[in-house]
Amino acid sequence: FYEELVSHGVLEPLTAPVEGMVLREGSRNYVAPQGISSVVKYYLEQSGADVSYKQHVTDISLRDGSWEVSRKAGPPEQFDVVILTLPVPQILQLQGDIVNIINESQKQQLESASYSSRYALGLFYEAGTGIAVPWAAQYIADNPCIRFISIDNKKRNIESPEVGPSVVVHTTVTFGSEHLDSDPAEVQQIILSHLHRIVPSLPKPSSIKCQRWRYSQVTRAVPNCPGQMILHTQPLLICGGDGFTRSNFDGCIESALSLAEAVKPHL
């Protein structure tokens, strides 16, 4: 998978200096120059699938031997196979027959999955703005609010005079959970005040985006379900994703391969 993505320029080895990163023996780190969404787009293009975006699924029910999937806007649709890869707590929030289809032991397994929560802050600058720091990214060990700062174009190795730099900040898990339901505008100000103490030379951005990340990384995966869980066999309803493995690219691949093997007999 990595060789293919590197050969197509979707990934490249991380060469930029990252301070405070824990290097595990035998592990290699990569960066997606066009952002992590480029990995997803690459595989969607390879699949030839017709993709519909922004379809908020609310309800999954059995209708005449297939699945009827309802969404917030638009009429329901029928499917022969449904694969769910959303965060595990959101699977348990779906309505319809799925509520009764998930048996008690599966429900207990799904409920035992847990996630960390964080905020991400993006600062965007005009082309030509200089950010004078010696690193491309930095893990912060001793701040109650900020865990990670990245000069994103520098980290991705795509610095260019035509494109303005951007800075990405991730908060600590503790800060994220303590402020999960706070006003995002207030949270933004707290993060910025800590950021300016850590990097006082940071210039004023032209725009800022503050993102609440309720399901950031899996802290405890669904137990005894390597990669996926079948909720119903005929028609097939199956769930998977990093909630059944771990929150890195390897974990996603592992779940995807496990899902593909389970879905094959139903095609």
Secondary structure, DSSP 8 states (H G I E B T S, - for coil): -HHHHHHTTS-EE--S-EET----TT---EE-TT-THHHHHHHHHHHT-----S--EEEEEEETTEEEEEESSS--EEESEEEE-S-HHHHTT-BSTHHHHS-HHHHHHHHT-EE--EEEEEEE--TT-----S-SEEE-SS-SSEEEEEEHHHHTT---TTS--EEEEEE-HHHHHHTTTS-HHHHHHHHHHHHHHH-TT----SEEEEEEESS-SEEE--TT-SSEEEEETTTEEEEESGGGS-SSHHHHHHHHHHHHHHHGGG-
